[in-house]
Amino acid sequence: MRRSLALVTAFLALAAVQNAAATTPKAPSPTKGVVLVNTNLALEQARAAGTGIVLTKDGEIITNNHVIAGATTIKVTIPATHRTYAADVMGYDVTDDIALLKLEGASNLATATIGNSAKLKVGQATRAVGNANGGGKLIVTRGKVVGLNRTISVQQEDGSFSKLANLVASTAKLVPGDSGGPLIDASGRVIGVDAAGSASGSSTVGFAIAINKAVSITKQIATSRASQLVHIGATAFIGIQAQDGPNGVLVGGVIPGSPAEAAGLAAGDVITSIDNVTITDAADLRAVLFGHHPDDAITISYTDAAGTPATATLTLADGPPV
């Protein structure tokens, strides 16, 4: 009788273990909800590649702003199905390097599992997932958290530097093309948006924008709440090659078919104000246009190559994000 009781107890214990195993949620695949982002930068006669994270089944994708900056067209490929979608820019935050895309005609997409970056601890295991070197397939690298709430300086294409804050530092290696991909924890939850890598000697550190910060920005974009940092929708476009010049922005060239060409602007002109706001350099020009949208009308004051003051009113076109 005792043996029978012991046997029954053993079977019950085994059943309990098997039941627990059956009900314990399986960690999601590290590539679940991760997509390939490819851009055409027609004005620069170039192409670029990065990574994105699927937030919603109907195709809202978070990525880095620098992944889509300058893009005239954006294509997003779902690795699991090999289907490619055209993507529209819902909005972006240049300072925090976050952009939100919307895929055209997407439905029933697998979404990433979002974690909580506020609970991160130094030493936690991490994995970074991305379109490494634009190779067209997702690569996973392993590491651990080595720093929280970091701030770094990032060099821009024009040679200037900007600050990127609220970062998670990890030893998971990042290379070009990984930008916009997820940094995930041991449970497969996204804890950051990979943004930059740094190598010093034999040590490599990758930096990801904390996911709580990134999601907060995407929610602001999704609800069309513009601010000094967040631009909503399409980007306003004049159509000039802008250079810092004497007392304003020097027009280095005019793009054929652009609003600038229609308004009579020409290479050698120096823009000094827009709608009575003084323009001293290209940064001022970008700041003014940041608050505008396609189809807005603006008045430009400038001096031509001969030094003669002039004004022109033009309607802004739809251009690449900045």
C-alpha positions in Angstrom: 0.0 0.0 0.0 2.8 2.3 0.8 4.5 1.4 -2.5 1.3 2.3 -4.3 1.0 5.6 -2.6 4.6 6.4 -3.4 4.1 5.4 -7.0 1.0 7.6 -7.2 2.8 10.5 -5.6 5.7 10.1 -8.1 3.3 10.1 -11.0 1.5 13.2 -9.7 4.8 14.9 -9.2 5.8 14.0 -12.8 2.4 15.2 -14.1 2.9 18.5 -12.3 6.3 19.0 -13.8 5.0 18.2 -17.3 2.0 20.5 -16.8 4.2 23.3 -15.7 6.5 22.8 -18.7 3.5 22.8 -21.0 2.1 26.1 -19.6 5.4 28.0 -19.3 5.4 30.6 -22.1 8.2 29.9 -24.6 10.5 32.8 -25.2 9.9 34.3 -28.6 12.4 34.0 -31.4 14.9 36.8 -31.4 14.0 37.6 -35.0 10.2 37.7 -34.4 8.9 41.1 -35.5 12.3 42.2 -37.0 12.4 43.5 -40.6 14.8 44.7 -43.3 14.7 48.4 -44.2 16.2 49.5 -47.6 16.2 53.0 -48.8 16.8 54.8 -52.1 18.6 58.2 -51.7 18.0 59.4 -55.2 19.2 63.0 -54.6 22.5 61.6 -53.4 22.6 58.8 -56.0 23.0 56.3 -53.2 21.2 53.5 -51.4 21.2 52.5 -47.7 20.1 49.6 -45.5 19.0 49.2 -41.9 16.6 47.3 -39.7 13.2 47.9 -38.1 10.9 46.5 -35.4 7.3 45.7 -36.0 5.0 47.4 -33.4 1.6 46.6 -34.9 0.0 43.9 -37.1 -1.0 46.5 -39.7 2.6 47.6 -40.2 3.8 50.3 -37.9 7.6 50.0 -37.8 10.0 51.7 -35.5 13.6 52.4 -36.7 16.3 55.0 -36.3 15.8 58.4 -38.0 19.2 58.1 -39.5 18.2 54.9 -41.3 15.6 56.8 -43.4 17.1 60.3 -43.5 17.4 61.5 -47.1 15.3 58.6 -48.4 13.2 59.3 -51.5 11.7 55.8 -51.3 11.6 53.2 -48.5 11.0 49.4 -48.8 10.6 47.0 -45.9 11.0 43.3 -46.3 9.5 40.7 -43.9 12.3 38.0 -43.7 9.9 35.2 -42.8 7.6 35.7 -45.8 10.1 37.5 -48.1 7.3 40.0 -48.9 8.3 43.6 -49.5 6.1 46.6 -48.7 6.4 50.3 -49.6 6.7 52.4 -46.4 5.5 55.9 -45.6 7.1 58.1 -42.9 4.6 58.8 -40.2 7.0 61.1 -38.4 10.5 61.3 -36.8 12.6 62.8 -34.0 16.0 63.8 -35.3 17.4 64.6 -31.8 16.5 61.2 -30.3 17.1 59.3 -33.6 13.7 57.6 -33.8 11.3 57.3 -36.8 8.0 55.6 -37.2 7.0 54.1 -40.6 3.7 52.6 -41.9 3.7 49.8 -44.4 1.3 50.1 -47.3 -1.3 47.3 -47.4 0.2 45.2 -44.5 -1.9 43.0 -42.2 -1.4 40.2 -39.8 2.3 40.8 -39.3 4.2 39.2 -36.4 5.0 41.8 -33.9 8.0 42.1 -31.5 7.5 41.6 -27.8 8.3 44.9 -26.1 10.0 44.9 -22.7 10.6 47.4 -20.0 14.0 49.2 -20.1 13.3 50.7 -16.6 13.9 47.3 -15.1 17.3 46.7 -16.7 20.3 45.8 -14.7 24.0 45.9 -15.6 25.2 42.4 -16.3 22.0 41.2 -18.0 22.4 39.0 -21.1 21.5 40.7 -24.4 21.2 39.9 -28.0 21.2 42.4 -30.9 19.4 41.5 -34.1 20.0 43.3 -37.4 20.5 43.5 -41.1 24.3 43.4 -40.6 26.2 45.2 -43.4 22.9 45.4 -45.4 23.4 41.7 -46.3 19.7 41.0 -46.5 19.4 38.6 -43.7 19.1 38.9 -39.9 22.2 38.3 -37.8 22.1 37.8 -34.0 25.0 38.8 -31.8 25.3 38.2 -28.0 26.5 40.3 -25.2 25.5 41.8 -21.8 24.4 45.2 -20.5 27.5 47.2 -19.4 25.9 50.6 -18.9 22.5 52.4 -18.5 21.3 55.9 -19.3 24.5 56.6 -21.3 25.0 59.7 -23.5 27.4 59.7 -26.5 28.5 62.0 -29.3 27.5 60.9 -32.8 29.1 62.3 -35.9 26.7 63.3 -38.6 27.2 63.0 -42.4 28.1 66.8 -42.6 30.9 66.3 -40.1 29.0 67.9 -37.1 28.4 66.1 -33.8 25.2 65.7 -31.9 24.4 64.1 -28.5 22.4 60.9 -28.3 21.0 60.2 -24.7 19.1 57.7 -22.7 21.1 54.8 -24.1 21.7 51.2 -23.0 25.3 50.1 -23.5 25.9 46.4 -24.4 28.7 44.2 -25.5 26.5 42.8 -28.3 28.4 43.8 -31.4 26.7 46.3 -33.8 27.8 47.0 -37.4 26.4 49.2 -40.2 22.9 47.9 -41.2 22.0 46.9 -37.6 20.7 50.4 -36.9 17.0 50.4 -36.0 17.0 46.7 -34.9 16.2 45.4 -31.5 18.4 44.9 -28.5 16.6 42.1 -26.6 16.9 40.5 -23.2 17.2 36.8 -22.3 13.4 36.4 -22.6 13.3 37.8 -26.1 11.7 41.1 -25.1 12.9 44.3 -26.9 14.8 46.5 -24.4 16.3 49.0 -26.9 16.5 50.2 -30.5 20.1 49.7 -31.7 21.6 53.0 -32.8 25.4 53.1 -32.7 28.5 51.0 -32.2 31.9 51.9 -30.8 35.1 49.9 -30.9 38.2 50.6 -28.8 41.1 48.1 -29.0 39.7 44.6 -28.5 36.5 45.8 -26.8 33.3 46.6 -28.6 30.3 48.4 -27.2 26.9 48.9 -28.9 24.4 51.6 -27.9 20.6 51.2 -28.1 17.9 53.8 -27.4 16.0 52.6 -24.3 12.8 51.1 -25.5 10.6 53.0 -23.0 11.9 56.3 -24.5 11.6 55.0 -28.1 8.0 53.8 -27.6 7.0 57.1 -26.0 8.2 58.9 -29.1 6.4 56.6 -31.4 3.1 57.1 -29.5 3.5 60.8 -29.9 4.0 60.4 -33.6 1.1 57.9 -34.0 -1.2 60.4 -32.3 0.1 63.3 -34.6 1.4 65.4 -31.7 4.2 67.6 -33.3 6.7 69.3 -31.1 10.1 71.1 -31.4 11.7 67.6 -31.6 9.0 65.6 -33.4 8.0 66.2 -37.0 4.7 64.6 -38.1 4.2 63.4 -41.7 5.9 64.2 -44.9 8.9 66.6 -45.1 8.8 70.0 -46.7 11.2 70.4 -49.6 12.6 73.5 -51.3 14.9 71.8 -53.7 18.3 73.4 -53.3 21.8 72.3 -52.4 22.3 74.3 -49.2 25.7 75.5 -48.0 26.7 77.8 -45.2 27.5 81.1 -46.9 28.2 84.7 -46.1 25.3 86.1 -44.0 23.0 83.3 -44.9 22.6 80.0 -46.9 24.4 79.8 -50.2 22.5 78.0 -52.9 25.0 75.6 -54.3 22.6 74.3 -56.9 18.9 74.0 -57.7 17.2 70.7 -58.3 15.3 70.5 -61.6 11.5 70.6 -61.3 11.7 71.8 -57.6 9.9 74.7 -56.0 13.2 76.6 -55.9 13.5 76.4 -59.7 9.9 77.4 -60.2 10.5 80.5 -58.0 13.6 81.5 -59.9 16.3 80.7 -57.4 19.7 80.0 -58.9 23.2 78.8 -57.8 25.0 81.7 -56.1 21.9 83.2 -54.4 22.2 83.6 -50.7 19.0 83.0 -48.6 18.8 85.5 -45.7 15.3 84.9 -44.3 12.1 82.8 -44.6 8.8 84.4 -43.6 10.8 87.2 -41.9 12.8 84.6 -39.8 16.5 85.3 -40.2 18.5 82.5 -41.8 22.3 82.5 -41.0 23.3 79.0 -41.9 22.0 75.6 -43.1 21.0 74.6 -39.6 18.6 77.6 -39.4 17.1 76.6 -42.7 16.5 73.1 -41.5 15.0 74.3 -38.3 12.5 76.6 -40.1 11.5 73.9 -42.6 11.1 71.4 -39.8 7.9 73.1 -38.7 6.5 73.2 -42.3 4.8 70.6 -44.5 4.3 70.0 -48.2 1.9 72.5 -49.9 2.8 75.2 -47.3 3.5 78.6 -49.0 6.6 80.5 -47.8 8.3 83.7 -48.7 12.1 83.6 -49.2 14.3 86.7 -49.0 17.7 86.4 -50.7 20.4 88.2 -52.5 21.4 87.1 -56.0 24.9 86.5 -57.2 25.2 90.2 -58.1 24.3 91.2 -54.5 20.8 92.4 -55.4 18.1 91.8 -52.8 15.0 89.9 -53.9 12.1 87.9 -52.6 10.2 84.8 -53.9 7.1 83.1 -52.8 6.9 79.3 -53.4 4.9 76.3 -52.4 6.8 73.6 -50.7 7.0 70.1 -52.2 7.2 66.6 -50.6 10.8 65.7 -50.0 13.0 63.2 -48.2 13.1 63.2 -44.3 16.0 65.0 -42.7 
